[in-house]
């Protein structure tokens, strides 16, 4: 079980399909709320996640986490047809990027808090399904690496 004497917060960066800034607050019982502001060349996304954290492999500071949430994305410019192979791209093939999307997110990962310094590093999968206002839909596993300052 994951237990802390008090709440703590983390702020940092996430690199992956959704890259950007992340803020997380963790409660003493191991539940957490995380917000991600994702940025890329043609839009911005806002993600809210509820997570459960628990100790991994009986190692202090090493924790599994899982959870779910929602996101909204705003596409700021039209984007041409994606010609990359589908396994290589995070973008759906025929999308009017002058629109917005709503999505459902999951998350599962592992995080390590470095004992000597207030830093956490993490690896996660954040699979999501997104419904886009131009009547399109797409799915991504959205793997990511994170680094956060703990305060």
N, C-alpha and C positions, 0 to 999 in steps of 0.2 A: 504493500500500500504506500501511497505517496502522501507524506504528511509534512507540513511546514508549520512553524510556530506563528507565522504571520503572512499576510498578503505580500506579494512583491510584484514588480513590474519589469518588463523587458521592452526595449526599443531597438530596432535595427533594420537590417536589409535582408531581402529574400531574392535569390537569383534562380530563375527557372522559367517555365512557360509564363507564369505570372511573376514578373520581377518588379520590385519596388520597395516601399517602406512598410514595416510591420510594427505593431504595438500589441503587447499581450499583458494581461493582468492575471496572476495565478492566485487562487484562494488556498487557505490552509488544508482544505479537504482534497486538493488535487484538481478541482475543476478550474477552467480558465476561459477567458474571453479574448479573442484575437481579432484585430482589424488589420487589413492589408490594403494599401493603396498601390495598385499596379499601374505602371507607366510604360508606354511603348510609343513608337513613332506615329501611330494613327489613332490613339485613344487613351482612355483612362478607365480603371475599374476600381470598385470599392467592394471589399469582401468582409463579411462578419462571420466568425466561427465560434462555436461552443466546443470546448475540448475537455477530455478527461485524461489526466496524467497519472502514471503509476510506475514504480521502480522497475528497472530492467536488470535481469541477471544478478540481483543482490549487490549491485555496484552503486555506492553513494554518488549522487549527481547524474546518473544515467537513467533516463526515463523514456518509456513508450508513451505515445499519446494517440488518441483517435477522437473523431468528432464529426460535426457537420455544420452547415450554415447556408448562407445565400450570398449572391453577389449581383451587382448591377454594373454594366459596362456602357460607356459612351464612345462611339466611334466618331472621331472628329473630322475625317476626310474620306472621300471615296477611295476605294482600293481596287486595283485591277485584279482580274482573275488570277488565282493562285496556280502557278504551273509547277510547283515543286511536288515531288512524290508525297502522298498523304502520310507516310510514315516519318517524313522529315519535317513536316510543317505543323505549327500550332493553329494555323488559320484554315477555316473551311473553304471549299473551292468556290462557290458562287455566292458571294455575300455583298449586299449593298452596305458599305461601311459608313454611310451617312446616317446611321440609325443608332439604336441602343439595344441592349440585350439584358435579360434577367436569367439567373441561373441558380441551380442547386449544387452545393459543394459537399464533398466529404473530405476527410483528412486522416492520414495514418502516418506515423513517423517515429523517429527516435531523436532524443535531444540529450546533450551532455553539458552540464554546468561545470566549468573549469574551477576546481576548488580554490586555487590561489588568487584568482582574479575574477571580477564580476562579469564574465562573458559566458554565453551559451552558444553552442554550435548545433545545428540540426540538419537532418535529412528527412524529407517527407514526400509522399504522394498526395496530391490534392485533386482527386478526380472530380470533374464537374460536367454537367450538361447545361447548355445555354440555349435559350429560346430568343431568337433575334427578331426584331420588329418587322424585318422584311420577309417574314414567313420562312425563315431558315432555322435550323437547329444543328448543334454540333456538340461533340464530346471530346474531352482531353483528360489524360492521366495527370498532367501538370506536375511533374517532379520538380523539386526545388531544394536548394541549400540555403540555410539561414545562419546569420550571425547576429547576436543581440547583446546589448549592454544591459546588465541587471541592476536595478536600483530599488 
